[in-house]
């Protein structure tokens, strides 16, 4: 279309250890205009405190360089469909906390794996627990989209079938803030 500038976005996974501005500068140094990062340790629960000045500096850099949508990735350790209430509560707390942290970066997305039903819970009940967790997290936050990442289908992981993803989306109350990442 005449007069419409087409933008191609390309990026990679970057370490968040030095903050958002450092990630933005690293992205630019390698020719990227977007990136993915873990919101916290990918194997644990510890999250680095958000520095509002760092975020503001990054947002200015991103606007100046026409960055695309950022992808924040949840830790691999969350399982919102565990039969263990403590594990489910950790997943809900992490989802809500990470989405809250992403409010500093409005309009971006938070990507997570749905979970695993190893504990003799039916896939349908497990999917209901996942949808419930998404709804709880979205209820506590604004301006961020939760993106459900499909899985390879190994073992009892959920999300490998499009039917799983459709089932989850159907049960999420705010459909304007949920999406799917096909990996």
C-alpha positions, 0 to 999 in steps of 0.5 A: 500500500502506498505510504504505508511503512512496512516494519520487519521485527526481529530479535532474540532472547536476552538476559534481563540481569542488567535491566531493560535499557541494557537489553534494548542497547544489546538488541540494537547492537545486533540489529534487532528491534525486539527481544524476549526475556525471562521475567525471573530466573527460568528455573526459580522464583526470584525476580529482580526489582523493577527500576522505573528509571531504567524502564523509562529510559528503555521505553524512550529508546524503544520508541526512538528505534521503533521496537516491536512487541516484547515477549516476556517469558514465564519461568519453566517451573510454574504449573497452574494445573498441579494437584498440589495446592501450594504448587498451583498457588505459586503458579498463580502468584507468579503469573499475577506478579509477572503480569503486574511487572509487565504493566511497566511495559504496556502493550507487550506480551507475557508468554507461558507454558500451560502446565502438566497433569502428571498428578492423575488429574484429568486433562479437562480438569487441568485445563480448567485450573489453568484457565482459572489461573489466567483469569485470576492473573488478568483480573489483577492487572491491566495492559498486558496480554497473556500468551499461551505457548503450545508444547511439543506434547511430551508426557502429560504436558498440556497445550500440544493440541489446538483443542487444548489452546481453544479450550483455554481461550474459551474459558478466559473471561477477557479474550482481548488479553489472551493469545497463543504462541505457536513455537 
